[in-house]
């Protein structure tokens, strides 16, 4: 979860935990230096996480992911380990897994025995309005997150036929490079750092539950015909885990109930239930899959507890 995200104060979080019979939550930061698309960045500073943790130490487990490009990365991690953080998360930055910054980060996490929770998101061109006129508002909605990306597909098809539209879109499009999106070098790091627990999360991670998908859509729909690469990676690497929180985790599981049950049955020792401040019925959905109670206990609690019970 996050504090001061989607309108949730720390008191709202505690109320949510109490109402739903949840003992505690992982509370995470988001830090990205010089975000490429400022409109879609939400600064979630570590100090807000620590204030919440200090107020409710029995209910909140703090995680912190300073941007790996920081010059003082090592110092920041050591300072906040002393203050009580139990993992590195949520890291959501426009870097590849084979970058020198990520390599340096993983060496630090290996040294301090910290798990890493990472967000994967694909490349995309965003429409950034330059004024507040109604047309700009409509194009913003249709070209970015509106209606699961379907209108965006058709607008791009029309670009080469309608001169005005092509000029308007071209002038306002900004290329987003993606977050942590290369699976090939992720696999190399899983091999190179077997003692680090990697926890995958985010739209690009979860759309790879299927072998094929449509990158033009925000979320894929329909039955999964063939297993995707995260199935293979989770089978192959003991240190890769999956966080099913957020709209992306919810969509990946609910699009195909039969496949979801197979996935949960297979990887129940590696899956972590979460919300990411999106309360859209995932708990009820999982409870209705018919999993045995010992597997539900792993998904809802034990897996997360084991990942943060490290020794200094």
C-alpha positions as CSV (number, residue, x, y, z in Angstrom):
1,X,0.0,0.0,0.0
2,X,0.9,3.7,-0.2
3,X,0.1,6.6,2.1
4,X,-1.5,9.8,0.6
5,X,-2.3,7.9,-2.6
6,X,-5.8,7.6,-4.0
7,X,-6.9,9.7,-1.1
8,X,-5.8,7.3,1.6
9,X,-4.3,8.9,4.7
10,X,-2.6,6.7,7.3
11,X,-5.8,6.7,9.4
12,X,-7.8,5.5,6.3
13,X,-5.2,2.7,5.9
14,X,-5.6,1.6,9.5
15,X,-9.4,1.7,9.2
16,X,-9.2,-0.4,6.1
17,X,-6.9,-3.0,7.9
18,X,-9.3,-3.1,10.9
19,X,-12.4,-3.4,8.8
20,X,-11.0,-6.3,6.7
21,X,-9.3,-8.1,9.5
22,X,-5.8,-7.5,8.2
23,X,-2.9,-7.6,10.7
24,X,-0.4,-5.3,8.8
25,X,0.6,-4.0,5.5
26,X,3.7,-3.2,3.5
27,X,3.8,0.6,3.0
28,X,6.0,1.8,0.2
29,X,7.5,4.9,-1.3
30,X,7.7,6.0,-5.0
31,X,10.7,8.1,-5.9
32,X,11.6,9.0,-9.5
33,X,14.2,11.8,-10.3
34,X,13.1,14.1,-13.1
35,X,10.1,12.0,-14.3
36,X,9.7,11.8,-18.0
37,X,5.9,12.4,-17.8
38,X,5.4,14.5,-14.7
39,X,1.6,14.3,-15.0
40,X,1.7,10.5,-14.4
41,X,4.2,10.7,-11.5
42,X,3.0,10.8,-7.9
43,X,5.7,11.6,-5.4
44,X,5.3,9.3,-2.4
45,X,8.1,10.3,-0.1
46,X,9.8,8.0,2.4
47,X,9.2,10.5,5.3
48,X,5.4,10.0,5.0
49,X,6.0,6.3,5.1
50,X,8.1,6.6,8.2
51,X,5.7,8.9,10.0
52,X,3.0,6.3,9.4
53,X,5.2,3.5,10.6
54,X,6.3,5.4,13.8
55,X,2.7,6.1,14.6
56,X,1.5,2.5,14.0
57,X,4.6,0.3,14.3
58,X,2.5,-2.9,14.9
59,X,0.5,-2.4,11.7
60,X,2.9,-1.0,9.1
61,X,6.0,-2.5,7.6
62,X,8.0,0.3,5.8
63,X,9.8,-0.2,2.5
64,X,11.8,2.4,0.7
65,X,13.1,2.6,-2.9
66,X,15.4,5.6,-3.4
67,X,15.9,6.2,-7.1
68,X,18.8,4.0,-8.1
69,X,20.3,7.1,-10.0
70,X,20.9,8.9,-6.7
71,X,24.5,9.8,-5.9
72,X,23.8,9.0,-2.2
73,X,22.0,5.7,-2.8
74,X,24.1,3.6,-0.4
75,X,23.8,6.2,2.3
76,X,20.1,6.5,1.9
77,X,19.6,2.7,2.2
78,X,21.8,2.4,5.2
79,X,20.1,5.4,7.0
80,X,16.6,3.9,6.5
81,X,17.6,0.4,7.4
82,X,18.5,1.9,10.8
83,X,15.1,3.5,10.9
84,X,13.3,0.2,10.3
85,X,12.7,-0.4,6.6
86,X,12.4,-4.1,5.7
87,X,12.7,-4.0,1.9
88,X,13.3,-2.0,-1.2
89,X,10.1,-0.9,-2.8
90,X,8.4,0.2,-4.8
91,X,11.1,0.8,-7.5
92,X,9.4,2.4,-10.5
93,X,12.0,4.2,-12.7
94,X,12.9,4.3,-16.4
95,X,15.9,2.0,-16.2
96,X,16.7,-1.4,-17.7
97,X,17.8,-4.3,-15.6
98,X,21.2,-4.4,-17.2
99,X,22.0,-0.7,-16.5
100,X,24.9,0.2,-14.3
101,X,22.6,1.9,-11.8
102,X,20.5,-1.3,-11.3
103,X,23.7,-3.4,-11.0
104,X,25.0,-1.2,-8.2
105,X,21.6,-1.3,-6.5
106,X,21.5,-5.1,-6.5
107,X,24.9,-5.3,-5.0
108,X,23.7,-3.1,-2.1
109,X,20.5,-5.2,-1.7
110,X,22.6,-8.4,-1.7
111,X,24.8,-6.8,1.0
112,X,21.9,-5.8,3.2
113,X,19.7,-8.8,2.5
114,X,16.7,-6.7,1.3
115,X,14.0,-8.0,-1.1
116,X,13.1,-5.7,-4.0
117,X,9.6,-5.0,-5.2
118,X,9.7,-3.7,-8.8
119,X,7.1,-2.2,-11.1
120,X,7.3,-3.1,-14.8
121,X,5.5,-0.9,-17.4
122,X,5.8,-0.9,-21.2
123,X,6.9,1.9,-23.5
124,X,4.2,4.2,-24.7
125,X,3.7,7.6,-26.3
126,X,1.6,9.9,-24.1
127,X,-0.5,12.8,-25.4
128,X,0.4,15.9,-23.3
129,X,-2.1,18.8,-23.7
130,X,-0.7,22.3,-24.2
131,X,-3.9,24.2,-23.3
132,X,-7.2,23.7,-21.5
133,X,-9.5,23.8,-24.5
134,X,-12.2,21.1,-24.8
135,X,-10.5,19.4,-27.8
136,X,-7.3,19.0,-25.8
137,X,-9.2,17.5,-22.9
138,X,-10.9,14.9,-25.2
139,X,-7.7,14.0,-26.9
140,X,-6.0,13.6,-23.5
141,X,-8.7,11.2,-22.4
142,X,-8.8,9.2,-25.6
143,X,-5.0,9.0,-26.3
144,X,-3.9,8.1,-22.8
145,X,-5.9,6.0,-20.4
146,X,-9.5,6.2,-21.7
147,X,-11.6,3.2,-22.6
148,X,-8.7,0.7,-22.2
149,X,-6.7,2.2,-25.1
150,X,-9.2,1.3,-27.8
151,X,-9.8,4.9,-29.1
152,X,-6.1,5.4,-29.1
153,X,-5.6,2.6,-31.6
154,X,-8.1,4.1,-34.0
155,X,-6.7,7.7,-33.6
156,X,-3.3,6.4,-34.6
157,X,-4.8,4.7,-37.7
158,X,-6.4,8.0,-38.7
159,X,-3.2,10.0,-38.3
160,X,-2.0,9.3,-41.8
161,X,-5.3,10.1,-43.4
162,X,-6.3,13.3,-41.5
163,X,-3.6,16.1,-41.8
164,X,-5.0,18.2,-38.9
165,X,-5.1,15.2,-36.6
166,X,-1.6,14.1,-37.6
167,X,-0.2,17.5,-36.9
168,X,-2.0,17.9,-33.5
169,X,-1.0,14.4,-32.3
170,X,2.6,14.6,-33.4
171,X,3.2,18.0,-31.7
172,X,1.8,16.8,-28.4
173,X,3.2,13.2,-28.1
174,X,5.9,12.5,-25.6
175,X,7.6,9.1,-25.6
176,X,7.7,7.3,-22.3
177,X,10.6,4.7,-22.2
178,X,8.9,2.3,-19.8
179,X,9.8,1.1,-16.3
180,X,12.1,-1.9,-15.7
181,X,10.6,-3.6,-18.7
182,X,13.3,-5.9,-20.2
183,X,12.7,-9.5,-19.2
184,X,15.9,-10.8,-20.7
185,X,18.2,-8.9,-18.5
186,X,15.9,-9.4,-15.5
187,X,16.5,-13.1,-16.0
188,X,20.2,-12.5,-16.0
189,X,20.0,-10.7,-12.7
190,X,17.8,-13.4,-11.2
191,X,20.7,-15.8,-12.0
192,X,23.4,-13.5,-10.9
193,X,21.8,-12.6,-7.5
194,X,20.2,-15.8,-6.3
195,X,20.1,-14.6,-2.7
196,X,17.9,-11.5,-3.5
197,X,14.2,-12.0,-3.5
198,X,12.7,-10.2,-6.5
199,X,8.9,-9.4,-6.4
200,X,7.3,-8.5,-9.7
201,X,4.4,-6.1,-10.1
202,X,2.8,-3.7,-12.6
203,X,1.1,-3.8,-16.0
204,X,4.0,-5.1,-18.1
205,X,4.9,-7.8,-15.6
206,X,1.3,-9.1,-15.4
207,X,0.4,-8.9,-19.1
208,X,3.2,-11.5,-19.5
209,X,1.2,-14.0,-17.7
210,X,0.0,-14.8,-21.3
211,X,2.2,-15.7,-24.2
212,X,0.7,-13.1,-26.5
213,X,-1.0,-9.7,-25.8
214,X,-2.0,-6.4,-27.3
215,X,0.4,-3.6,-26.3
216,X,-2.1,-1.0,-27.6
217,X,-4.5,-1.9,-24.8
218,X,-4.1,-0.9,-21.2
219,X,-5.3,-4.3,-20.0
220,X,-5.7,-7.5,-22.0
221,X,-9.0,-9.3,-22.0
222,X,-10.2,-12.9,-22.6
223,X,-9.0,-16.4,-22.0
224,X,-5.3,-17.2,-21.9
225,X,-4.4,-19.7,-24.5
226,X,-0.7,-20.2,-23.7
227,X,1.5,-19.6,-20.7
228,X,3.6,-16.4,-20.7
229,X,7.1,-15.8,-19.7
230,X,6.4,-15.0,-16.0
231,X,5.1,-18.6,-15.6
232,X,8.4,-19.9,-17.0
233,X,10.5,-17.5,-14.9
234,X,8.7,-18.3,-11.7
235,X,9.1,-22.0,-12.4
236,X,12.8,-21.6,-13.0
237,X,13.9,-19.2,-10.3
238,X,13.2,-19.7,-6.6
239,X,14.0,-16.0,-6.0
240,X,11.2,-14.6,-8.2
241,X,7.9,-13.8,-6.6
242,X,4.7,-12.1,-7.7
243,X,2.7,-9.2,-6.2
244,X,-0.9,-9.5,-7.4
245,X,-2.0,-6.0,-6.2
246,X,-3.3,-3.1,-8.3
247,X,-5.5,-3.2,-11.4
248,X,-2.9,-5.1,-13.3
249,X,-2.7,-8.0,-11.0
250,X,-6.5,-8.0,-10.7
251,X,-7.0,-8.0,-14.4
252,X,-4.4,-10.8,-15.0
253,X,-6.2,-13.1,-12.7
254,X,-9.8,-12.3,-13.4
255,X,-9.6,-12.4,-17.2
256,X,-9.5,-16.2,-17.1
257,X,-10.6,-17.9,-13.9
258,X,-9.5,-21.4,-14.9
259,X,-6.0,-20.2,-15.7
260,X,-5.9,-18.1,-12.6
261,X,-6.6,-21.1,-10.4
262,X,-3.9,-23.1,-12.1
263,X,-1.5,-20.2,-11.6
264,X,-2.4,-19.8,-7.9
265,X,-2.2,-23.5,-7.3
266,X,1.2,-23.8,-8.9
267,X,2.8,-20.7,-7.3
268,X,1.0,-20.3,-4.0
269,X,4.4,-20.2,-2.2
270,X,5.5,-17.3,-4.3
271,X,2.4,-15.0,-4.6
272,X,1.8,-12.0,-2.4
273,X,-1.7,-10.6,-1.9
274,X,-1.9,-6.8,-2.0
275,X,-4.2,-3.9,-3.0
276,X,-1.9,-1.0,-4.0
277,X,-4.8,1.2,-2.8
278,X,-7.1,-0.3,-5.4
279,X,-10.1,-2.0,-3.6
280,X,-11.7,-3.8,-6.5
281,X,-12.7,-7.2,-5.1
282,X,-9.5,-9.3,-5.5
283,X,-9.7,-10.8,-2.0
284,X,-13.2,-12.1,-2.7
285,X,-12.2,-13.4,-6.1
286,X,-9.3,-15.4,-4.6
287,X,-11.5,-16.8,-1.8
288,X,-13.9,-18.1,-4.4
289,X,-11.3,-20.0,-6.5
290,X,-11.6,-23.0,-4.2
291,X,-8.0,-23.1,-3.0
292,X,-7.2,-25.0,0.2
293,X,-6.8,-23.0,3.3
294,X,-3.1,-23.7,3.7
295,X,-2.5,-22.2,0.2
296,X,-4.6,-19.2,1.0
297,X,-2.6,-18.6,4.2
298,X,0.6,-18.5,2.2
299,X,-0.8,-16.0,-0.3
300,X,-2.5,-13.7,2.2
301,X,0.2,-13.7,4.9
302,X,3.1,-16.3,5.2
303,X,4.9,-15.5,2.0
304,X,5.1,-11.8,2.8
305,X,6.2,-12.6,6.4
306,X,9.0,-14.9,5.2
307,X,10.4,-12.3,2.7
308,X,10.9,-9.6,5.4
309,X,12.1,-11.8,8.2
310,X,15.8,-11.3,7.3
311,X,18.7,-11.1,9.8
312,X,21.0,-8.1,9.9
